Amino acid sequence: MSEPTYTRTTASEITLINWPYLVLVFAAVVLDGYDTIALGLSVPALSRDWGEAPSHFTPALALTSVGAAIGYIAVGRLTARYGCRNVILVAVAVFTIGSLLTAWAGSIVELTALRFITGLGLGAVVPAAVAQAAALNPARLRQSIAVFVSMGISLGSLIAGIAGSQLVSNFGWPSVFIAGAVASAVLLPFLWFALPDERAVIGHVAAAEAKHSASVARLFDPAVRSRTLLLWGFAFLVFSVFFIFSSWLPTLLTSYGFSTGLAPLGSAALGVGSIIGAGILIVGVLKYRLTTVIACTTVAAIVFLMISAFLGPDKALLLIVFGGVGLGLQAGMIGQAAVALSIYPQRTAVTGLGWSTSMGRLGSVVGPILGGALIGLGTGTSTIVLLACIPVFAGLLMMLALGRMRVKIHTPDTATMPSL
C-alpha cells in the first residue's frame, strides 16, 4: 500500500486551522493518555487477583516511563529522518500491540516487559503529534496548538478513569487494556489514509536542515542553554509528582475506604482537573505570558496538595481536591511543551520538545518508584502528599526564573519568537 501524495506549499501560506489533521493527531494523543495511566488504575485489581502487594508493581510502572523516555529522546532524530506522520503511525501501532498483549500478561515480569515496549510507542506519539500539528497550522498559533494537542493526554486520562472504573468492576483489569487497544486499532486506518506528510509543507531543503537541527547539541546553543536547563528541571519535578499520583492514587484512595472498583475514579478526577488546567492555559496565553500562567497553576497544585493532606475520608471532597491537583500539575506538564516550541527555532522544536518531555519522563520513572517505596514502608497518605509539595515548589521557582528571560530567536525559518 503506497502512501498518499500531497500538494506542497510553504508554512507561511497556511492561514487557516487544518481541523481534520488537528483532530487526528489529537485523537492519537488521547489514546496515548488513556494507555499511559491504564496500569496505574488497574493495580488495585491486579494486586487482589495476583495476590501481590501493590508496591510489587513498581517495576512495571517505572519501566513504562523508561520506555516512554527513550521514545521521547529518539523522536527528534526519527521525525527528522522519516517525518512526523510515519513516526506517529509506527508509535500508535507499537502501543496498540503492547496494550493488547498486556491484557494476557501472567506475571509481573511479563507485565513489566510489555509495558516497557508499550512505553516506547507512548513516548514517541506526543512530540511527533505536536510537531505535526504545528507544521500544518498557522505559525501564529503554535503555543495554542501545542496546548490543545497535549490536552489530549488529559482527556485520555479522564476517559480511562471513568471507563476504567466500569471495566474493572464488570469485566476485570484486562478489559482496560483491550478497550484501549481496540480504540487505537480503529484509529490507525484513519491516520494512514488522512494524515499528510508535513515534509510536503516545509519542502526538501528544510527537511535536510532539520536533520542537522535535530542534534541535542542545538539545545545548548548560548541563546537557549539556560532556558533548556530550567525547562528540563521543571519538567522533571512536575512529571515526577504527577506520576506518583497517576500511578498510585487508586491505591492510596483504598486507604480512605474506596473499593477496588471505585478507586479508578481518582484517575478520573485527575483527568477532569487536567482538562480544566489545559483550558486555563489555552485561554490564559491569549492575555498573559505563558510562564506566568504556568506559575499560577503550579501554585494551585501546591495549595490543593496541602488541602488534601488534611482532609478526612469524605470521598466526594477528596475527588474534587485531587482534581485540583491534576489541574495544577497537568497544566505544567502540558505547558512545558508550549514553552519548548517557543524557545527553540521551528526545525529544532521537535528535538527540544522531545528532550524536555523525556526529562519529564525520567521524573515519571523516579516518581512511581519513590511512591511505591513510601507505600511499601507504610507511609501514610497525608505524609506522602506533603512530601510531594517540595519538588512542586522547586519547579515553581524554576518556572519563575524562566519567565524572567525574554526569548528572541532569529532564524531563517521563523520570525522573532514570542516572549515567554
NORRA-V208015 format. One line per field, one symbol per residue. burial: b if it has 16 or more other ideal C-beta (glycine too) atoms within 10 Angstrom, else e. A space follows every 50 residues. Layout:
BEGIN
burial->???
END
This chain:
BEGIN
burial->eeeeeeeeeebeebeebeeebbebbbbbbbbbbbbbbbbbbbbbbbbeeb eeebbbbbbbbbbbbbbbbbbbbbbbbbbbeebbbbbbbbbbbbbbbbbb bbbebeebeebbbbbbbbbbbbbbbbbbbbbbbbbbbbbeebbbbbbbbb bbbbbbbbbbbbbbbebbeeeebbbbbbbbbebbbebeeebeeebbbbbb bbeeebbebbeebbeeebbeeeebeebbebbbbbbbbbbbbbbbbbbbbb bbbbeeebebbbbbbbbbbbbbbbbbbbbbbbebbeeeebbebbbbbbeb bbebbebbbebeeeeeebbbbbbbbbbbbbbbbbbbbbbbbbbbbbbbbb bbbbbbbbbbbbbbbbbbbbbbebbeeeeebeebbebbbebbeebbebbb ebbeeebebeeebbeebbeb
END
